[in-house]
């Protein structure tokens, strides 16, 4: 079993893998980041956790989603499409806020790299 964990941790493709858990607004979001360099894998995992928060936990993005739905009640667009296409500017603003909260330390982030 230890050999399997070591093989997984070594990233068979030679890349680094990091997992970040972000706690913001009383919610927790996680993401896996991979890259050939560990620092970039860590950065990728934190960015991914912010993306997850923005898509599923940010009140401003949820409000924008709800507003869009009210304005387009006949639309059959799935939530992911609405977020990606129709309210992308609000999502990008959220990602900037999340990144600033991470840098300021007001968002708790724990990252582990293999």
C-alpha positions in Angstrom: 0.0 0.0 0.0 2.8 2.4 0.8 4.3 1.8 -2.6 1.0 2.7 -4.2 0.8 5.9 -2.2 4.4 6.8 -3.2 3.7 6.1 -6.8 0.6 8.2 -6.7 2.4 11.0 -4.8 5.3 11.0 -7.2 2.8 12.0 -10.0 3.6 9.4 -12.6 3.8 12.1 -15.2 6.5 13.9 -13.3 4.2 16.7 -12.2 3.4 18.1 -8.8 -0.1 17.8 -7.3 -1.5 20.1 -4.6 -4.9 20.1 -2.9 -6.2 23.4 -1.4 -9.1 23.7 1.0 -10.5 27.3 1.1 -12.7 28.4 4.0 -14.6 31.6 3.2 -18.0 32.9 4.4 -18.3 29.8 6.7 -18.1 27.4 3.7 -15.3 25.1 2.6 -14.3 24.5 -1.0 -11.4 22.3 -2.3 -9.5 22.0 -5.6 -6.7 19.9 -7.0 -3.9 21.7 -8.9 -1.3 20.0 -11.0 1.7 21.4 -12.8 5.3 20.4 -13.5 6.4 22.9 -10.8 5.1 22.6 -7.2 4.7 26.4 -6.7 2.4 26.6 -9.8 0.5 23.5 -8.7 -0.1 25.1 -5.4 -1.2 28.4 -7.1 -3.5 26.4 -9.4 -5.2 24.6 -6.5 -5.9 27.8 -4.6 -7.3 29.5 -7.8 -9.5 26.4 -8.4 -10.8 26.6 -4.8 -11.7 30.2 -5.4 -13.5 29.3 -8.6 -15.5 26.7 -6.8 -16.4 29.2 -4.1 -17.5 31.7 -6.7 -19.6 29.2 -8.6 -21.3 27.6 -5.7 -20.9 29.8 -2.6 -20.7 33.5 -3.3 -23.8 35.4 -2.4 -23.2 38.1 -5.1 -22.9 35.5 -7.8 -26.0 33.7 -6.5 -27.9 37.0 -6.6 -26.7 37.7 -10.2 -27.8 34.2 -11.1 -31.2 34.7 -9.5 -31.6 38.0 -11.3 -30.7 36.5 -14.6 -33.2 33.7 -14.1 -36.0 36.2 -13.2 -35.2 38.2 -16.4 -35.1 35.0 -18.5 -37.8 32.7 -17.0 -38.3 30.6 -20.2 -34.6 29.8 -20.6 -33.6 26.2 -20.1 -29.9 27.1 -19.6 -28.3 25.1 -16.9 -26.7 26.8 -13.9 -23.2 26.2 -15.2 -24.0 27.8 -18.6 -25.6 30.8 -16.9 -22.5 31.3 -14.7 -20.0 30.7 -17.5 -21.7 32.8 -20.2 -24.3 35.2 -18.9 -22.8 36.4 -15.6 -19.1 35.8 -16.2 -18.2 39.4 -15.2 -19.7 38.8 -11.7 -17.8 35.5 -11.4 -14.5 37.2 -12.4 -15.1 39.9 -9.9 -15.7 37.3 -7.2 -12.5 35.5 -8.2 -10.6 38.8 -7.7 -12.2 39.3 -4.3 -11.4 35.7 -3.3 -7.8 36.1 -4.4 -7.5 39.3 -2.4 -9.0 37.6 0.6 -6.5 34.8 0.4 -3.6 37.3 0.1 -4.9 39.4 3.0 -5.4 36.3 5.2 -9.1 36.8 5.7 -9.8 33.6 3.8 -8.3 30.5 5.4 -6.4 28.2 3.0 -4.7 25.0 3.7 -2.7 23.4 0.9 -1.0 20.0 0.8 1.3 19.0 -2.0 2.4 15.5 -2.9 
